[in-house]
Amino acid sequence: MYKNFFKRISDFLIALTGLIILSPLFLVLIIWLHFANKFSGVFFIQQRPGKNGKIFNLIKFKTMTDEQDTEGRLLPDNNRLTKIGKLLRSGSIDEIPQLINIIKGEMSFIGPRPLLIEYLELYSENQKKRHFVRPGITGWAQVNGRNTITWQKKFEYDVWYVDNQSFILDVRILLLTIHKVFMSQDVNFSDTVTMQKFTGNN
């Protein structure tokens, strides 16, 4: 009953309330990022697969500029990451716009993180189970290592969550997420800003 009904209702109500409460901060960050990103945009929007593999537009605050080298290629991520971008990532504040995705029913607060579309064809049959539920802002893999664990381990945690989803587990993940954010644990924004791409199980 919880995962099929009450979870969606609570997600919607909490996300809507949160967006209203955080709207002043939302506005301040929009203005700040407009200048920090050198007028290259405030939001990072990228298509990701959601529940049952349905594609949606993931929304995050943009934390990097669009600076390019002399040949027109984007500079490495760590060269384009702004100071405010580092701050937003360290506290996962760049995820706030995903409240809109939750309100729209594309995401949940708790669930496997939505990954790149290109990974869909690389999953094993068991790993595909991560798409049996709505993707989340945080999940079991995020509180058990985030970018410090292997892809295989991350998928194991995702599938385990799908098989064991419950209200108690979601509360546990939420509390662990809050703890890790405030303790700045498992946050990677130094030499390698983003995790290495998944290339398959072989």
Secondary structure, DSSP 4 states (H G I P E B T S, - for coil): -IIIIIHHHHHHHHHHHHHHHTHHHHHHHHHHHHHHTTTS-SEEEEEEE-GGG-EEEEEEE--B---B-TTSPBPPHHHHB-HHHHHHHHTTGGGTTHHHHHHTTS-EEESPPP--GGGGGG--TTGGGGGGS--EEE-TTGGGTGGGS-HHHHHHHHHHHHHH--HHHHHHHHHHHHHHHHHTTT---SS--SPPPP----
